[in-house]
């Protein structure tokens, strides 16, 4: 009987256990919604009970408890509580732990734990949060060590200047970084044409350990872009569409006609001129009263030309579609994108049936295909092409200055609000004989300049494993081809009728009496110089683990040939190598070197050797550290030292060849007065010209704390650029020689970088992040050939590159007694209200010898960024603050009035007058105070709300009904707020600051953008 009862109990318990067993199904995806095949799903309390996801990322598992754990190499494991819903969707985040994180290096990748170089990386996903039309302008504030300065917002011509770790050379474009896309060199301007949707990641290589492999091209740092590639699994189609509005960040403001002419009258009187001669018919008491009341707007106009030609906003549209998928042997990524960026001008030429507004149209197509032929051989074929169309107004050219771009015309001081009306009373266009162009008429009757460019890139590579020879050995071959071409069309009109009122009557006088009608449009076209580049690479790789010892190496042969139009081909050839060793990922050492040359130099100086050595110590892998210090999960100290080069040569490519000049005004021979051509020596040859070189030293530390939730990276760098090409200044002019640049200059550049990242998942629904970075780079010219006898205060040696020079202001001359008791100003008659300068050299005279270094350089020494964001259920939000500090602007050329540069503004109302001498903020009008000085110096520091994005994913149950993977709505913005001390000058802090181009460049834009992303 007992046995029967016991058997019944066992059967009952088994029945209960069986009743509690449940089947859990679900899908495992990455952060982008893509399936993760081969992920492991286990019952948390019974790890032996497990399953794997299939190619679609789905799984099914029977469990007896209420928890499963999902894991995959390279991702953070998740433990999921099973409630009433037995079908779950698991989104795994990439594992940022030191053991799995990979960084891009020259011609390869490394685990970050084994890397001893200075590298910063940003994902393409983060770049796509910015609505900027240019990839370059999406980088600001995101990476330590990178500073970008955008000087114009013109559609298609808004590319930024990029500096990596500041400036190390004073020679022309010698600070431009090298651009590498999928291990192939791109031209610098091609970076601006890349579609962010194609980018997987973007890294900057900053020290010798990472750049020496590029030899004579690595001195300015390297931007390495990896494009997106296909992933194994069913095809995933993503469509993204955006539409936004562009608005100027700042526009120049001027006073009205009445206030402006009062100031111009005062200026003429102060300058000893008759104001009625300087401004006839405009500044008499009667005329000024008409301007004040506005009772006769045709004879006494008050025109805001910006309002007349500009819209409040302009449209920007972007569309992208990409397909990603494949099998275990064939994978593909195909992307197509377009962007249309309209200009800010009003459409006035529609009656002529063409568009002469500013605009950009660009189309990008990319196809990346990976084929695994067998277990040893893999092939890659990458095709990308871009078509762009850039348009801008082409002005009629009636008078002087016709070659000026449209935006400079409407910003000119010749076009004040008082000059003439937009239209006269009879509807004809207003104008004056002085020659300024009526902008409204110019837009209605003028033509356009339209440039088209095509860009094709083809990369074919084959990678073959040679494990049958020795494990870890492989060879790779690359053939890359680039072709750039383009052409331009211009539609030009000579002139159109404009009329001005005859003084004292209502008669309209034609400005061009001989012009009886609108002149016809003339169409012309031209072709740009084609560019072709062919690159060949042969690479041998070795990577093998011997127990606790890891050895890796690379040998590279690289040859590039460029052909631009009918120019002689430019050739580059080089060899590079890398060898590294680590023990238990604890002790790291690596040697990189490049041996390469360029035909820009004479044969004896054509090649150079550029070595670098680096090492690291992963302290956190030491047993004494790992077993006792739990707060710090990862701690590495690294250092590098080496030499790299720069082959950027300004001007004549072949400086080692002498230049001769041919002219027709030669000698006359014989009885016939027929002149013969003559040949005269031009620039002398420099037989010893060679590349610039830079010694780079870097010390860095990487840390992760609190279960890798807090990450800190810090670097100190010391760069020494030498053999900088510069012209000799100590050779006297009477020698009659035109001297070539020689390798003489030397610049020191030192600084530090700091990056802090914090990321935390509070629970299954809420995750947040905080990031901050800062970079400081200060350079100093150690040697620059300067004329003998130059006073110490005038020398550029010992100063930063781009140092501003000027007088030291001591305020205004208070009265005549103050002038009499002050040093004499040479060549100028000063009066009370003019600026008073310090006698720097103490000789009792104010002249050019009293000019000295003032302020900070124009390129900021300190740059920084701060971003933060969160995801909560289906919502996500992020923002980016970006700023720069320790730079200066000299505003003396910006604020002059009464000439081609200046229109009276609010600052001029605070001028010095006898009644306002104690509170003046501006010198007396008509004075002699516009030399560069500390008075005009302003800090160019700024802080921008660079980027904001808010997104929402529709709930999964809704998208599943539509048989879609994901639908996301989002809004983002660019340059939404700017804080700086230049607002009084109406200058954007990134513009060409101290130059009049700060006013006359197309304005910078802020963008408010709305988008939709659908994943099928």
KADA-V795521 format. One line per field, one symbol per residue. phi: phi as a letter, one per 20 degrees, with the letter a starting at -180 (. if undefined). psi: psi as a letter, one per 40 degrees, with the letter a starting at -180 (. if undefined). burial: # if it has 16 or more other C-alpha atoms within 10 Angstrom, else .. A space follows every 10 residues. Layout:
BEGIN
phi->???
psi->???
burial->???
END
This chain:
BEGIN
phi->.gffffffff fffffffffe fcddcrcdce fenffdfmfe ccfgecgfeb bcfefenebb becdccbcdd bagncffcdd eedfeedcdd deefeefffd fdcecgmrcb fffdeddecc cceffffffe egfdggeeeg mecfndccce dbdfgncdfd edcdlmdcbd dlefdfffdc clmcfdfgff gfefegfeee bccddcdffe dffelfddfe ncedddefcf dfpffddcdc ccbbddbffb cfdcffffff ffffffffff endeffefcf mddfgfffff ffemecfeec fbdeffffdd efbceccccb cbccrqdfdc cbccccbbbc ceeeefedef fembddffac cccccbcdcd cefbfddccc cdcbbccccd cbfdfgcebf nffffgffff efffcffefa ffcefenfff acffofefff ffffdfdbdc ddcccccccc ccccedffea fnebcbcccc ccccbabccc dcdfbcfccc ffgnbdeedf fdgfeebfff fcdcbbdfff cccccdcccd dbbbddmedd cbabccdccc cdccleffgd dcbacbbbcb bbdllddcbb ccbccbbcff cfgfdfdbdc ebcbbbceff efgfefecde feebbcdcbb brcccbdfdf mffdfedfdd ddceeeedcm fefdfdfcdc fdffedfdfb ffcbedcbcc cccccllmfc cccccdccdc eclffbefde effffmeeee fcecfbcdcc rbcbcccccb efbfdcccbc cbbbccbcdb febbfcgfnf fgfdfefndf fnfecreefd nefebfffff edgfefmcde cgoffddfef emencebffe fbfcmdffef edcbbbcbab ccledbbbbc dcbbbmbccd efeedfcncf eddgcffffd ffcgedfecf dbfffmecdd ffbffefcfe fbcdefbcbc cbefgfffff feldeaccdb cbbclfccda ddffelcffe ffhfefffee fgffddcdcc bcccde
psi->dddddddddd ddddddddde hihhiahhia deeiihieih hihdegeehi iiiadeeiih ihieafiihh ihheihihhh hhbdhehihh hhiiheidde hhihihfaii hddeheihhi iiiddddeeh ehdhddeeeh edhhehhhhh eiehhefeii hhhhfaheie gbfeehiihh hfehhiided deeihdeehd ihihhdidde edeebeeede ihhhhhiiii ihiihhhhhh iihihhihdi ihhiiidddd dddddddddd efihdeddgh edeidddddd dddfegeddg ighhddddei idiiihihhi hihhaaaedh iihhihiihh hiieiiheed defihfihih hhhhhihhhh hhdaedhiih hhhiihhihh iiihiigdai edehidddde eieegieedi idiideeihi iiedeihhdd ddddeiaihh hhiihhhhhh ihhhhfdedi hehiihihhh hhhhiiiihh hhhciihiii hhheiehhhh dgdeheihii ihhiiihihi hihhhhhhhh ihhihgbehh hiihhhhhhh hhhhbeiiih ihhiiiihhi iihffdhhii hiihhiiiee iiddediihg iiiiiihgde ehddddedhd dhdhhhhiii hahiihehhi bhdgeehihi hhiefaihia dhfhiiiihi hbhiigeeia iiihhhhhhi hhihigfedh hhhiihihhh hifhhiihee hidedeihii iigdihhhhi aiihhhhhhh hdaedhiiih iiiihhhhih hdhhhiiieh ideeidheii hehiiaihif aihdaddddd eiihhheihi iheiihihgd efeehhaeee iihiaiidhi dhiiihiiii hhbeiiiiih hhiiifiihh ededeiieae dhhhiddeef ihidefdeei eiiiieafee ihiddehihe iihigdhhhh ihhiiddddd defidihhii hiihfdihhi feddefhhee agceieedde ihiiiihhih ihhhh.
burial->.......... .......... ...#..###. ...####### ####.....# ########## #.##.##### ##.##.#### .......#.# ########.# ######.... .######### ##.#..#### ########## ########## ########## ########## #..####### #.####.... ########## ########## ########## ########## ###.###### ########## ##.####### ########## ....#..... ####..##.# #..#..#### ######..#. ..######## #######..# ########## #########. ....###### ########## ##....#### ########## #######... .#..###### ########## ####...### ##..###### ########## #########. ######.... .######### ########## ########## #......### #......... #........# ########## ###......# ########## .###...... ########## ########## ########## ##..###### ########## #......... .######### #########. ...####.#. .......... .......... ..#####.## ########## #####..### ########## ########.. #.......## ########## #########. ......#### ########## ######.... ...####.## #.#######. ####....#. .####....# ########## #...###.## ########## ########## #...###### ########## ########.. #####..#.# ###...#..# ########## .######### ########## ###.....#. ....###### ######.#.# .#..###### ####.##### ########## #####.
END
